[in-house]
Amino acid sequence: MMRTALKLVLAIGTVVVLVIGGFTAYIAWSFANASISTVGEVEFARPLAIPPLAKSTVDAAGVRTFDLAMQAGATDLGRGEPTPTWGFNGAFLGPTLRATRGEQVKVNITNGIDETSTVHWHGMHLPAGMDGGPHQPIAPGANWSPQWTIDQPAASLWYHPHPHGETAKHVYRGLAGMFILDDANEVALPKTYGVDDFPIMVQDKAFDGSKLDDRAGLFQSTGILGDTVLVNGTPGPFLDVTSERVRLRVVNGSNARVYRFHFDDNRPYAVVASDGGLLPAPVETNELLLSPGERAEIVVDVRPGERTVLQSTPPTGDSNRFTGASDRLDILELRGAQTLTASPVVPATLAPAPDLADDTVGATRNVSLGGSNTNFGKMDLERVDIVSTLDTTETWNVTNADGQVHNFHIHDVQFQVIRYAGGPPPAVLAGWKDTILIPQGETVELRMRFTDFADASSPYMFHCHLLRHEDQGLMGQFVVARPGEKVGAIDVPDHDGDDHAAAEVSTGHAH
C-alpha cells in the first residue's frame, strides 16, 4: 500500500513538473515570438486600393442620401485563397462617404450579415439617437436610416460598428469606412480624391491559414496584434504619386495596435489635421503617434522617380513586447512618377485654434481607466454615468490608472487638450480631438462644450478605443440634458436588436 502511494505521489509530481515545465516553455516561446518585425520583408507588389466615393442622391428638400449594406463575402488578402470577410457594399471595408458642412445627410443601412450590428459615425457631432452606438442596433435583415445636419469643420472621420460586447469582432472582419467632411472655406491643400488626396486606413491582421485569426494571445491584454498590415484592405501596397505633394488621410483602424508613423529615409512631413479637422498651423515632423481610432492628415513632399516606405517604429516607451511596443512594420511604399504635377505650398495658417481654454467651466469630471472598467464601474447599458448640461463647457480629467495601453474616445463632441501628462500638449495635439492616447499612469486634461443636442433619455458613449477593452466593459455613458432636466428611462436593446421596455436608470457620479 505504501509503495502504491509512493508511486502515485511520484506520478503526480512528474505531471506537475511537466506541466510547470511546459508552461514555462510556453512563456519563453511566447516572449521570444512576441516582437514582430516586417521591415525589409514586405514585397510591395499591389497597387493601393482606393475606396470608391459612395454614390448619393439629393432630393427636393436638399437631403443627401447614401445607401450602405453590410454583407459577408471573401477577399484576396494575400493568403493564397480568399479570406472570409465582411464589408459595406462589398466584401471588405466600405466606400468613402463625403458631404459638405451645412448639408443634411441620410444613410439607409441594411444589415445583410447574420449578427446584430450597428453603425457609429466616429467623430461626428449629431443627436444621440443617430449616433449608432449600442442603443441603435440593427438586427439581421433590418434597416436603419439616421438623418442629421453636418455642422462641424472639414475633417476626416470614419464609420464602424459599435455593438455591445462585439465591436472588436465586427471591425476586425472588415466593417469600416471613411466619412470625409468638406467646408467651403477650407484652405488650399491637395484635395482631388484618388489623385493627390488619399484615404489611408491602416489595420493589422493575424491569420490562421487564409482565415482571419481574431484570438488574442494569452498575454496580449490589449487585444489582437497581427503581423500583416493592410492599407485600405491591400497587403503589401504601393501608391503611385503623380504630384509634388500628396495628402494622406491616415486612420488607425486597428483593434489594438499603436503606430509611430515615419518614413524609412526619415524625411519630414507636415501634419495638417487631427481628428476634428485642420490644425491651427502645420506641424513639421518625421514621426507621428496614432492609437486606435485616431486620425491625422499629413502632406508629404515627393521627388520624381523616388521611392520611400511608410513604416511604424516602436510606438511608446513601454518595454512590454505583448503590447506591440517593440514591433517594427513596413506599411506602404510611395513611388514618385518621373514627371510630377505642381502642388500648392502648404499654408502657414490652416484653421482657427480651439477656443475653450478661457471658457467658464460648468463641471469638472474625473474619469479613470483601468482593467476592464472605469471608475464608474463596468459598462452597464442601464446606467448613466455623467449628466452634462446643454450649452455648458466641462473639463474632463482622464487617467490611465493601470499598466496597460489605454486611449480615450468620446462621442458627439470634439475636445481641446489643455494639459497632457503634466505638461502643455504637443503641437500635433493643438487642434480638435475626439480620441487620445494616455500614457500609463498619466492624466490628460480635456475641455469640451456640449451644444445643439439634448436628450436626457438617449446616451452617448465614452470609452477606451482598444476594442477588446471596450467590449470587456471599459466604457461609460453620458447624456446631455437641458438645465434642470432629469434623466429619463433608457431603452435597452436586447440581443436581437429589439428594444426592451424602457429600463429604470441609475446614475453614476455627476462630478
Beta strands, then each sheet from edge to edge (+ up, - down):
strand 1: 46-47
strand 2: 56-58
strand 3: 63-75
strand 4: 83-88
strand 5: 97-100
strand 6: 104-111
strand 7: 120-122
strand 8: 143-144
strand 9: 147-149
strand 10: 155-160
strand 11: 177-182
strand 12: 197-205
strand 13: 207-208
strand 14: 211-212
strand 15: 228-231
strand 16: 234-235
strand 17: 237-243
strand 18: 245-252
strand 19: 259-263
strand 20: 269-274
strand 21: 277-285
strand 22: 288-290
strand 23: 295-301
strand 24: 307-313
strand 25: 329-341
strand 26: 361-370
strand 27: 373-374
strand 28: 383-384
strand 29: 386-389
strand 30: 392-400
strand 31: 406-410
strand 32: 416-420
strand 33: 435-438
strand 34: 443-450
strand 35: 460-463
strand 36: 475-481
strand 37: 506-507
sheet 1: 1+ 17+ 25+ 24- 19+ 22-
sheet 2: 2+ 3- 4+
sheet 3: 2+ 3- 6- 8+
sheet 4: 2+ 3- 6- 9+
sheet 5: 5+ 11+ 10- 7+
sheet 6: 16+ 15- 12+ 18+ 23- 20+ 21-
sheet 7: 13+ 14-
sheet 8: 27+ 26- 30- 34+ 32-
sheet 9: 28+ 37+
sheet 10: 29+ 36+ 35- 31+ 33-
end
